[in-house]
Amino acid sequence: METHTPPCDLHLHSNYSDGTMSPDELVSYAHAIGLSAISITDHDTVDSQEEALAAASRYGIEVLTGIEFSIEEGGAGVHILGYCFDRENGPLATALEELSSSRVDRAREILRKLEERGVSVPFDEVLAEAGRGSVGRPHIARVLHRRGHVSSVSEAFARYIADGAPCNVPKDVLSRDAVVRLIVDSGGVAVWAHPGWNIKKTDLVDRLIASGVRGIEVWHPNHGQRVEAEILGLARSRDLICTGGSDFHFAELMQADIGEVTAPYESVLALRKAASEKPHLA
């Protein structure tokens, strides 16, 4: 009798970056709802991976190492996911340490801009909100909300710190080639995250593939059925691995709950196979 492997959620964020759940809680919940595998793809950090992999052994669920990077292409932000890499890779660790430092500098500058507008947010409180995680805008938003400057986390973003808002500061990012090389040279597979209608930009698609991107995120809360169909068509025409997930962060900004948007288990098999092939970039 043929057995069906449950789906997986390959795009989750923990409290090591801008989520609110610990890696252990994410793994435990994923196991409880019957997922076959997950990946915690925190922004610019792999600090969550050790806890996640330890939890995987306890709960009996598969966990792929994961990370999410930001890059800029043609003036637009693009995100790249990395899977199945060596989390202890030296060059990767060095690059992430530098990005972490730039995140702290960015947070300080955002707070300075808020102060200019009469909105006081202590830096120490933002760091405490981030805890052991990599500091980011959601931590500032939650402090703004807690201090009564805004009525919700969503308002904090819209009014002050979203892209284009008066107190936002652009994030330092690595180049496309640098990000893909870090992922590939640490044994991983690079995937284009939530591309949306950007797939219509064929020059962008070609540049990402030329850099070594091997997969594309098909299933995501931002993708309706038409977008999914377009991305699936692109993936088939370019022989790209199809992945997906809920992109879960925390309830206030939640677009989909853990496991609400999933990928088939075949995505895990394809990622592991691609990682085992160890391609070399020029």
C-alpha positions in Angstrom: 0.0 0.0 0.0 1.4 3.4 -1.0 2.0 5.8 1.9 1.8 9.5 1.7 4.5 11.7 3.4 3.0 14.8 5.0 3.9 18.2 3.7 6.6 20.5 5.1 7.0 24.1 6.0 10.3 25.4 4.8 10.0 29.1 5.7 9.8 29.8 9.5 11.4 32.5 11.7 12.3 32.1 15.3 13.1 34.5 18.2 16.7 34.3 17.1 15.7 36.9 14.5 12.4 38.6 14.2 10.0 35.8 15.3 8.6 35.3 18.8 8.7 31.5 19.1 11.8 29.6 20.1 13.2 27.0 17.7 12.1 24.3 20.2 8.6 25.6 20.2 8.5 25.8 16.4 9.7 22.2 16.0 7.3 21.0 18.7 4.3 22.7 17.1 5.3 21.4 13.6 5.5 17.9 15.0 2.1 18.3 16.8 0.3 19.3 13.6 1.8 16.5 11.6 4.4 18.2 9.3 7.1 16.0 7.9 9.9 18.6 8.0 10.6 22.2 8.6 13.3 24.8 8.2 13.9 27.8 10.4 15.2 30.5 8.0 16.1 33.3 10.3 17.4 36.5 8.8 21.2 36.8 8.6 21.8 34.3 11.4 22.3 30.6 12.0 22.2 30.8 15.8 18.8 29.0 15.9 20.0 26.0 14.1 21.6 24.1 17.0 18.5 24.3 19.1 16.3 23.4 16.2 18.3 20.3 15.2 18.4 19.1 18.9 14.6 19.5 19.0 14.3 17.5 15.8 15.9 14.6 17.4 13.6 14.7 20.4 10.4 15.1 18.5 11.2 12.9 15.5 10.7 15.5 12.8 13.1 16.4 10.0 14.8 19.8 10.2 16.8 21.3 7.4 19.3 24.0 8.2 18.0 27.3 6.8 18.7 31.1 6.5 17.3 34.1 4.7 19.4 36.8 3.2 18.4 40.2 1.6 20.0 41.5 -1.5 19.2 44.4 -3.8 18.6 44.0 -7.5 17.8 47.0 -9.7 16.7 49.1 -6.8 14.3 46.4 -5.5 14.7 44.2 -2.5 15.1 40.5 -3.2 15.4 37.7 -0.6 17.4 34.5 -1.0 16.9 31.4 1.1 19.7 28.9 1.9 19.1 25.3 2.8 21.1 22.2 3.8 24.4 24.1 4.5 27.1 23.6 7.1 26.1 26.0 9.9 29.6 26.0 11.2 31.2 27.1 8.0 33.9 29.7 8.7 33.4 32.2 5.9 29.6 32.1 6.5 30.1 32.8 10.2 32.4 35.7 9.5 29.9 37.3 7.1 27.0 36.8 9.5 28.9 38.5 12.3 29.5 41.5 10.1 25.8 41.7 9.1 24.8 41.4 12.8 27.0 44.4 13.6 25.4 46.4 10.8 21.9 45.5 12.1 22.8 47.1 15.5 24.0 50.2 13.8 20.8 50.4 11.7 18.7 50.1 14.8 20.5 52.9 16.5 20.0 55.1 13.5 16.3 54.3 13.3 15.9 55.2 17.0 17.8 58.5 16.3 15.3 59.3 13.6 12.4 58.5 15.9 13.8 60.7 18.6 14.0 63.6 16.1 10.2 63.2 15.8 9.7 63.2 19.6 9.3 59.5 19.8 11.6 58.1 22.5 12.6 54.5 22.4 15.6 53.3 24.6 18.1 51.3 22.7 18.6 48.9 25.7 14.9 48.1 25.6 15.1 47.2 21.9 18.0 44.9 22.6 16.1 43.3 25.5 13.2 42.8 23.1 15.5 41.1 20.6 16.9 38.9 23.4 19.3 36.4 22.0 18.2 37.2 18.4 19.5 39.4 15.7 18.0 42.9 16.2 15.5 44.1 13.6 12.6 46.4 12.9 10.0 44.1 14.5 11.7 44.5 17.8 11.5 48.3 17.5 7.9 48.0 16.4 7.0 45.9 19.5 8.7 48.4 21.8 6.8 51.3 20.1 3.6 49.5 20.7 4.3 48.6 24.3 5.3 52.2 25.1 2.0 53.5 23.6 3.4 55.4 20.7 1.2 53.4 18.3 -1.9 51.2 18.7 -0.4 48.2 17.0 2.8 46.7 15.6 1.3 47.1 12.1 0.9 50.8 12.8 4.5 51.1 14.0 5.6 49.9 10.6 3.2 51.9 8.5 3.7 55.1 10.4 7.4 55.0 11.1 9.7 52.1 10.0 8.3 50.4 6.9 10.2 50.7 3.7 9.7 54.3 2.6 8.4 55.4 6.0 10.1 58.5 7.6 12.2 56.7 10.2 13.3 53.7 8.1 17.0 53.1 7.4 17.9 50.8 4.5 19.6 47.6 5.6 23.2 46.8 4.6 23.1 43.8 2.3 25.6 41.6 0.5 25.7 41.3 -3.3 23.7 38.6 -5.1 26.9 36.7 -6.0 28.3 37.0 -2.5 25.1 35.6 -0.9 24.8 32.7 -3.3 28.5 31.9 -2.9 28.3 31.8 0.9 25.4 29.4 0.7 26.9 27.1 -2.0 30.5 27.2 -0.5 29.0 26.0 2.8 27.4 23.0 1.1 23.9 24.5 0.7 21.3 25.3 -1.9 20.2 28.8 -2.8 16.5 29.5 -3.4 14.7 32.7 -4.6 12.2 33.6 -1.8 8.6 34.7 -2.5 9.3 36.1 -6.0 5.7 37.1 -6.7 5.2 38.8 -10.0 9.0 39.6 -10.1 9.2 36.4 -12.2 8.0 38.5 -15.1 11.5 40.2 -15.0 13.3 37.7 -17.1 16.6 39.5 -16.7 16.4 39.2 -12.9 15.5 35.5 -13.2 18.5 34.9 -15.5 20.9 36.8 -13.2 19.8 34.8 -10.2 20.2 31.5 -12.0 23.5 32.5 -13.4 24.7 33.3 -9.9 23.9 29.7 -8.8 20.3 29.9 -7.5 18.9 26.4 -7.8 15.3 26.8 -6.5 12.3 29.1 -6.2 9.7 29.5 -3.5 6.3 28.6 -5.1 4.0 28.3 -2.1 3.9 31.5 0.0 1.2 33.5 1.7 1.8 36.4 -0.7 1.2 34.2 -3.8 -2.3 33.7 -5.1 -3.2 30.9 -7.4 -2.3 32.8 -10.5 1.1 33.7 -9.2 1.7 30.1 -8.0 0.8 28.8 -11.5 3.2 31.3 -13.1 6.1 30.4 -10.8 5.5 26.7 -11.3 5.7 27.2 -15.0 8.9 29.1 -14.6 10.3 26.4 -12.3 9.6 23.7 -14.8 11.0 25.6 -17.8 14.3 26.4 -15.9 14.6 23.1 -13.9 14.3 24.8 -10.6 13.5 23.2 -7.3 10.1 24.2 -5.9 9.9 25.1 -2.2 7.4 26.8 0.0 6.2 27.7 3.5 4.2 30.0 5.7 6.9 32.6 6.4 5.6 32.6 9.9 7.1 35.3 12.3 4.6 36.2 15.0 0.9 36.7 15.5 0.7 40.5 15.1 1.9 40.4 11.5 1.0 36.8 10.7 -0.2 36.2 7.2 -0.3 32.4 7.6 0.1 30.2 10.6 2.7 27.5 10.8 1.9 24.7 8.4 -0.9 26.8 6.7 1.2 27.2 3.6 3.3 24.2 2.8 5.4 22.4 0.2 5.3 18.7 -0.6 8.0 16.5 1.0 9.5 16.1 -2.5 10.9 19.6 -2.0 13.0 18.3 0.9 14.3 15.4 -1.2 15.2 17.7 -4.1 17.0 20.1 -1.8 19.0 17.3 -0.1 19.9 15.8 -3.5 21.0 19.2 -4.9 23.2 19.8 -1.8 24.8 16.4 -2.2 25.9 17.3 -5.7 28.2 20.1 -4.3 28.3 22.4 -7.4 31.3 24.8 -7.7 30.8 28.4 -8.7 33.0 30.0 -11.2 
